Amino acid sequence: MAPPPVTIIVLAAQRTGVVNPLAKRAGVSHKCLVPICERPLVSHVLETLTTLPAVREIRVVLEPDGQAEVDEVLAPFRERGVPITLVDSDPNIVESVLAATKGEEGPFVITTADNVLLTHNGVAQVREAMQDNDAVLAVSTREYVLAVHEQAQRGFYQLKDAGYANCNLYGLANAKGLKAADIFREGGQFQANPGRMVRAFGLFNIIMMRFGLVTLASGLKRVGKRFDAKLAPVVFEDGALAIDVDNERTYSICEWVLGQRLGMDIPKPEISPDAK
């Protein structure tokens, strides 16, 4: 059976009070407007999303002071027939996601406006996985990511079966999936509040994952039991899906990979292992 139509939430807001260095360098107000391969970051994401089948709506989450400028970028994509709306962001990222759900149960696919290497196949795999799970987390492995570029990613979550990198692509299939996401609603970094982390995930689960004693699938299964939700990973063989535009280093790598896809003559960047 084909997966049901989805609503896609695109997180495009900036951190409160923080001037993004890439936006400053490009002379634009918001990071999502930074040009790469001749178009704003968010345009490349929407190019992928508006050419997908069975998309009910795309909701772009952004602080109000940036909406007029971003709305101009969205205008041509609305002509393709998929409704695109703007949603006011909240300083808490999960509050932003919940606001974008508008009280609906799903299914939702969530990504970010800097995820310029997003593909149809990546979204399709998440949609497929949501048919059997309440929430889905997309990742790729250390080997797949570093095969794209040896400096593509610096941090990996090392578990029993592999080292993983997050792909900034999630699926929330229903109310149970939304309830699992709601654990982050207290705000703040979990790393800065061990008590909050223990309450959310359970001390034993944290120890098991922190020391690589479980596989990713079994770790998510254990955590899901705490929220009566079925959580599962989607592991991409395309390591490029774990590279988004975070800084100068990843910008240059994304520009090179994206340029290859678009037939542009952009040389592979040479990046020092010491570069941030």
C-alpha positions as CSV (number, residue, x, y, z in Angstrom):
1,M,0.0,0.0,0.0
2,A,1.3,3.5,-0.9
3,P,2.2,5.8,2.0
4,P,-0.4,8.4,2.7
5,P,0.1,12.1,1.7
6,V,2.3,14.1,4.1
7,T,2.6,17.6,5.4
8,I,6.2,18.8,5.3
9,I,7.6,21.1,8.0
10,V,10.7,23.1,7.0
11,L,12.6,24.7,10.0
12,A,14.1,27.9,8.7
13,A,14.4,30.1,11.8
14,Q,17.6,31.5,13.3
15,R,18.7,31.2,16.9
16,T,17.4,34.1,18.9
17,G,19.9,36.9,19.2
18,V,22.5,35.2,17.1
19,V,23.8,36.6,13.8
20,N,24.6,33.7,11.5
21,P,28.2,34.0,10.1
22,L,27.2,32.7,6.7
23,A,24.3,35.2,6.4
24,K,26.6,38.0,7.5
25,R,29.2,37.0,4.9
26,A,26.5,36.9,2.2
27,G,24.9,40.1,3.2
28,V,21.5,38.6,3.8
29,S,19.2,38.7,6.9
30,H,18.7,35.0,7.4
31,K,20.8,31.9,6.9
32,C,18.1,30.3,4.7
33,L,18.6,33.1,2.2
34,V,22.4,32.5,1.8
35,P,23.1,31.7,-1.9
36,I,24.6,28.4,-2.9
37,C,24.9,27.3,-6.5
38,E,23.2,30.6,-7.5
39,R,20.1,30.1,-5.4
40,P,19.1,30.6,-1.7
41,L,19.5,27.6,0.5
42,V,15.8,27.2,1.1
43,S,15.2,27.3,-2.7
44,H,17.1,24.1,-3.2
45,V,15.1,22.4,-0.4
46,L,11.8,23.5,-1.9
47,E,12.9,22.4,-5.4
48,T,13.1,18.9,-4.0
49,L,9.9,19.1,-1.8
50,T,7.6,20.7,-4.4
51,T,8.5,18.0,-7.0
52,L,7.5,15.1,-4.6
53,P,4.3,13.2,-5.0
54,A,1.5,13.2,-2.3
55,V,2.5,16.3,-0.5
56,R,-0.5,18.0,1.1
57,E,1.2,21.2,2.2
58,I,4.6,22.6,3.0
59,R,4.9,24.8,6.2
60,V,8.0,26.9,6.6
61,V,8.7,27.9,10.2
62,L,10.4,31.3,10.5
63,E,10.4,34.2,12.9
64,P,8.0,37.0,11.8
65,D,10.7,39.6,11.0
66,G,12.1,37.5,8.2
67,Q,8.8,36.3,6.6
68,A,8.3,39.0,4.1
69,E,11.8,38.5,2.5
70,V,11.5,34.7,2.5
71,D,8.0,34.9,1.1
72,E,9.4,36.4,-2.1
73,V,11.6,33.3,-2.5
74,L,8.7,31.0,-1.9
75,A,6.4,32.7,-4.5
76,P,7.6,30.8,-7.6
77,F,7.3,27.4,-5.8
78,R,3.6,28.1,-5.0
79,E,2.9,28.1,-8.7
80,R,3.5,24.3,-8.7
81,G,0.3,23.6,-6.9
82,V,1.5,22.6,-3.5
83,P,0.3,25.0,-0.8
84,I,3.2,26.7,1.0
85,T,2.5,28.6,4.2
86,L,4.6,30.4,6.8
87,V,4.4,29.6,10.5
88,D,5.8,31.8,13.3
89,S,8.7,30.2,15.0
90,D,9.3,29.8,18.7
91,P,12.7,30.0,20.5
92,N,12.2,26.3,21.4
93,I,12.5,24.2,18.3
94,V,10.0,21.6,19.4
95,E,7.5,24.3,20.2
96,S,8.0,25.5,16.6
97,V,7.4,22.0,15.3
98,L,4.2,21.6,17.4
99,A,3.0,25.0,16.2
100,A,3.5,23.9,12.6
101,T,1.4,20.8,13.1
102,K,-1.6,23.1,13.9
103,G,-3.1,20.4,16.1
104,E,-3.2,17.8,13.3
105,E,-2.0,14.2,14.0
106,G,0.1,13.7,10.9
107,P,1.8,12.3,9.1
108,F,4.6,14.9,9.1
109,V,8.0,14.9,7.5
110,I,10.4,17.5,9.2
111,T,13.6,18.9,7.7
112,T,15.6,22.1,7.7
113,A,16.1,25.0,5.2
114,D,19.8,24.3,5.1
115,N,19.4,20.6,4.1
116,V,20.3,21.4,0.5
117,L,21.4,17.9,-0.4
118,L,17.9,16.4,0.4
119,T,16.6,14.0,-2.2
120,H,13.3,12.5,-3.3
121,N,14.6,9.1,-2.3
122,G,15.5,10.2,1.2
123,V,12.0,11.6,1.8
124,A,10.5,8.5,0.2
125,Q,12.4,6.2,2.6
126,V,11.2,8.1,5.6
127,R,7.6,8.1,4.4
128,E,7.8,4.3,3.8
129,A,9.2,3.7,7.3
130,M,6.3,5.7,8.9
131,Q,3.8,3.1,7.8
132,D,5.2,0.8,10.5
133,N,6.4,3.2,13.1
134,D,5.2,6.2,15.1
135,A,8.3,8.3,14.6
136,V,11.3,7.9,12.4
137,L,14.9,9.3,12.6
138,A,17.0,9.4,9.4
139,V,20.8,8.9,9.8
140,S,23.8,7.7,7.8
141,T,26.9,5.9,8.9
142,R,30.4,7.2,9.4
143,E,31.6,5.2,6.4
144,Y,28.9,6.5,4.0
145,V,29.4,10.1,5.1
146,L,33.2,10.2,4.9
147,A,33.0,8.5,1.5
148,V,31.4,11.7,0.2
149,H,34.2,13.9,1.6
150,E,36.8,13.0,4.2
151,Q,35.9,16.2,6.1
152,A,32.2,16.0,5.6
153,Q,31.3,15.4,9.3
154,R,33.3,15.7,12.5
155,G,30.9,14.2,15.1
156,F,29.3,10.8,15.1
157,Y,27.2,9.0,17.6
158,Q,29.1,5.8,18.2
159,L,26.8,2.9,19.1
160,K,27.4,-0.8,19.1
161,D,26.7,-1.4,15.4
162,A,28.2,1.8,13.8
163,G,29.0,5.5,14.1
164,Y,26.0,7.5,13.0
165,A,25.4,11.1,11.8
166,N,22.0,12.8,11.9
167,C,20.4,13.7,8.6
168,N,18.0,16.4,9.8
169,L,15.1,14.5,8.4
170,Y,12.4,13.1,10.7
171,G,9.0,11.5,10.4
172,L,6.1,11.8,12.8
173,A,3.4,9.5,11.7
174,N,0.7,10.1,14.3
175,A,-0.2,11.4,17.8
176,K,2.1,8.9,19.4
177,G,5.0,10.2,17.4
178,L,4.2,13.8,18.4
179,K,4.0,12.7,22.0
180,A,7.5,11.3,21.7
181,A,8.8,14.6,20.3
182,D,7.1,16.5,23.1
183,I,9.7,15.3,25.6
184,F,12.0,18.0,24.4
185,R,9.4,20.7,25.2
186,E,11.1,21.8,28.5
187,G,13.7,23.6,26.4
188,G,17.4,23.9,26.7
189,Q,20.2,21.5,25.9
190,F,19.8,18.0,27.5
191,Q,23.6,18.0,27.9
192,A,23.3,21.0,30.2
193,N,20.6,19.4,32.4
194,P,21.3,15.8,33.2
195,G,18.2,15.5,35.4
196,R,16.0,16.4,32.4
197,M,17.8,13.8,30.3
198,V,17.3,11.1,32.8
199,R,13.6,11.9,33.2
200,A,13.1,11.8,29.5
201,F,15.2,8.8,28.5
202,G,15.9,6.8,31.7
203,L,19.3,6.5,33.3
204,F,19.9,2.9,32.1
205,N,19.0,3.8,28.5
206,I,21.4,6.8,28.6
207,I,24.2,4.6,29.9
208,M,23.6,1.9,27.3
209,M,23.7,4.4,24.4
210,R,26.5,6.6,25.8
211,F,28.9,3.7,26.0
212,G,27.9,2.1,22.7
213,L,26.3,-1.0,24.4
214,V,23.2,-1.1,22.0
215,T,22.6,-0.8,18.3
216,L,20.8,2.2,17.0
217,A,17.6,0.3,16.3
218,S,17.5,-1.4,19.7
219,G,18.3,1.9,21.5
220,L,15.4,3.7,19.8
221,K,13.2,0.7,20.6
222,R,14.1,1.0,24.3
223,V,13.5,4.7,24.4
224,G,10.2,4.3,22.6
225,K,8.9,2.0,25.3
226,R,9.1,4.9,27.7
227,F,6.6,6.9,25.6
228,D,4.5,4.0,24.3
229,A,5.7,4.8,20.8
230,K,7.4,2.8,18.1
231,L,10.6,4.6,17.1
232,A,12.9,3.4,14.3
233,P,15.9,4.6,12.3
234,V,16.2,4.9,8.5
235,V,19.8,4.4,7.6
236,F,20.8,6.1,4.3
237,E,23.5,4.7,2.1
238,D,23.8,8.2,0.5
239,G,26.1,9.8,3.0
240,A,25.5,13.2,1.5
241,L,22.1,13.3,3.2
242,A,24.0,13.8,6.5
243,I,25.7,17.0,5.3
244,D,23.9,20.3,5.6
245,V,25.1,23.9,5.6
246,D,26.3,24.6,9.1
247,N,29.5,26.5,8.6
248,E,32.2,27.5,6.0
249,R,33.5,23.9,5.8
250,T,30.1,22.2,5.2
251,Y,29.1,25.1,2.9
252,S,32.0,24.4,0.6
253,I,31.3,20.6,0.6
254,C,27.6,21.1,0.0
255,E,28.4,23.5,-2.8
256,W,30.7,21.0,-4.5
257,V,28.2,18.0,-4.1
258,L,25.2,20.1,-5.2
259,G,27.2,21.6,-8.1
260,Q,27.9,18.1,-9.3
261,R,24.2,17.2,-9.3
262,L,23.4,20.4,-11.2
263,G,26.2,19.9,-13.8
264,M,28.3,22.9,-12.5
265,D,32.1,22.8,-12.7
266,I,32.9,23.3,-9.0
267,P,36.2,21.7,-7.8
268,K,36.3,19.4,-4.8
269,P,37.2,21.6,-1.8
270,E,40.5,21.0,0.0
271,I,39.8,21.3,3.7
272,S,42.3,21.1,6.5
273,P,41.5,18.6,9.3
274,D,41.8,21.5,11.7
275,A,39.1,23.6,10.0
276,K,35.9,24.0,12.0
